[in-house]
Amino acid sequence: MKMLRILSMLLLPTMLLAADQKPNFVFLLVDDLGWADFGCYGAEFHETPHIDRLASQGMLFRNGYAACTVCSPSRAAILTGCYPARLHLTDWITGHKRPYAKLAVPKWTTKMDHERVLLPEALREAGYATAFLGKWHLMPIGQADFDQHYPTSHGFDINIGGREWGQPKGPGKYFSPFDMPNLDDGEAGDFLTDKLTDAAVGFMETTDKANPFLVYLSYYTLHGPIMAPPELVAKYKQKAKTFENRENEYLNPARAGMVESLDTSVGRIMAKLDELGLADNTVVILTGDNGGDNDKTTGGLKGFKGFSHEGGTREPFLVKWPGKTKPGSTCDEMVIGTDFYPTLLEMASLSSRPEQHQDGLSIVPLLTGEATRLKRNVLYWHYPHYHRTKPYGAIRHGGWKLIEFFEDGALELYDLQADPNETADLAASHPEKAQKLLKELVTWRQSVGAQEMTDNPQYDPNKVTPKKRPKRRK
């Protein structure tokens, strides 16, 4: 007995350290990620063994959403825990210009307020090393305080690749040279996805293992220009010749190569965590910022990036939390990008900040199996801008979804449980349900201070549609 007491005293400091050790976070954000781009979400043409394995090691969400149909607002929602409508950051920076449209776009903001404590700032205050890599696209282009809104001004210790760009615009686009901050150009032929992964792996190798870290890897892929390593393009060109499931899949060899390159990078990150002995104490999250840039990437969901329907906002949503989340589990509860902020705080045993992440809920109870439902059954979207869709607002309440188009007040109503692909508009046959949801949507907009559109004094129906660029002759 005496020996056992002595042994327990010797082991106690180690046991306490293990119990108090905060998890590392690897947050993988993919640009223009379609609902059906991965095998675990139904893709057959794309090959994603590493991402599928990640799904088998954690929880796959079937009703995961981006907070907007385009990128910048969704990214701000993740970092702030707030709906874009509350932030007044409601379009991609800097948005489309429609000077003769029926409605005038409100004077929205193109940056995140420094008064807000963002997710990386909250984690850094708790001792986390924080690294941002990849696409940022949250900077006020052309404004005086442009330089004050890099990732390193918003809670990240280092920034590799983040600037005002929404897509690669360097001389080589996805291939070297890249012209991105703190990202070496490597050698001719080097691919951007691989180089960002190299940098993430390097950060994990060199960070102090005694302290937790946040790796926020925001890939530029799968945004255009659609480019992939030549050997992968050749592989999928050959595969497309004999691929039979042509109706529901986008047989684009270059895009398929981009997806495989992403998958290989995810595999490298997971392997490095294993090699460093960090896998058992690292949460890995993978999701997207908006739908894919093609209607064949949505698995049959209506619309895609820029549209008001499910294909524009429903996203792959994977979470691996070793020792907490049952491997291979799935969840049908609605979750959205604003939920990550409070979730990561709770995972790290940190106090919530409801005055900051005002619209997010922690999904920890779902991940641990303590609950199958959240204390919320409604989600909202607000897009007072012109894109591929006309300006709209939307609400999903339980299985019902209502879309309101601001120009003429037209409503669309869908029963997503019976009709997830939004094939049957029920607004005319269920007017009471439509009006009830509309009232709820309007009340929400007022509660968050959403900016409303106004009549455009320059409205000219003859000039509304922007001129198409002439096709370039080959």
Secondary structure, DSSP 8 states (H G I E B T S, - for coil): -HHHHHHHHHHHHHHHHHHH---EEEEEEETT--TTSSGGGT-SSS--HHHHHHHHHSEEESSEE-SSSSHHHHHHHHHHSS-HHHHT--SSSS----TTSSEE-----SS--TTS--HHHHHHHTT-EEEEEE----S-TTSTTGGGGSGGGTT-SEEES-SS-SS--STTTTBS----TT----STT-BHHHHHHHHHHHHHHHS-TTS-EEEEEEE-TTSSS----HHHHHHHHHHHHH----SSS---HHHHHHHHHHHHHHHHHHHHHHHTT-GGGEEEEEEESS--SSTTSSTT-S--TTSSSHHHHB--EEEE-TTTS-TTEEE-S-EEGGGHHHHHHHHTT----TTTSTT----HHHHHTS-SS-S--EEEEEE-S-SSS-SEEEEEETTEEEEEETTT--EEEEETTT-TT--S--TTT-HHHHHHHHHHHHHHHHHHT----EE-TT--TTS-S---------
